[in-house]
Amino acid sequence: SGGVSPYSYEWYFPESTTALTSVSPILQFYSSKSTSGVLTGKAIDSNGASAQATMTLNIFAAPNPVVTSTTQYVKDGGSAHIFLTCGSNSSKNYNVEWQVNGSIVSTSSVSGTTQAQYALTKSTSGQYSVSALVTDESTNYVQQSNNFVVEFYKSLAVNVTKQYSTTVVGNGITFTGSINGGLVPYSYEWYY
């Protein structure tokens, strides 16, 4: 406010002595790296008078959440231990919403490069997609992780049936195995 228009503007960023000049009082800035320090905005009126204001600027690396597990296949009733990391550049605190097949099942907090964990236990066979929605506590920046699919399966059971019980020498008998549970593809061994 004050001075004689039109105005010009100079912006000084942390770790820089070179000014960015503008004829607009609005500046959009996109950083390609983490930085913090003092941002200085300077207004110059048409008579050459100037005034400036400063503010603290903190730019942090966005979380890069990645969900992994040491196992992808688990027998019904067992547990898959799911791990979440937010990236090596992260140094902040995050809120984590664990999701299974798109529904929130648990919440937790993680600090910086600390690894968050979630134990997925199911008694029903099927594929379950696990992901995490990560929110930066200070900026409310939200990032969705990848989906990691865990398959829970039943215990393997096999039943063998025969074409008929008796035959004569030289005729064949057909045996059929039916399988339930386990994980496909199957291989077969016959002992006689």
Beta strands, then each sheet from edge to edge (+ up, - down):
strand 1: 8-12
strand 2: 20-22
strand 3: 35-44
strand 4: 50-59
strand 5: 66-69
strand 6: 73-75
strand 7: 79-85
strand 8: 93-100
strand 9: 103-111
strand 10: 116-121
strand 11: 126-136
strand 12: 142-144
strand 13: 148-153
strand 14: 157-162
strand 15: 175-180
sheet 1: 2+ 1- 3+ 4-
sheet 2: 5+ 7- 10+
sheet 3: 6+ 13+ 11- 8+ 9-
sheet 4: 6+ 13+ 11- 12+
sheet 5: 14+ 15-
end
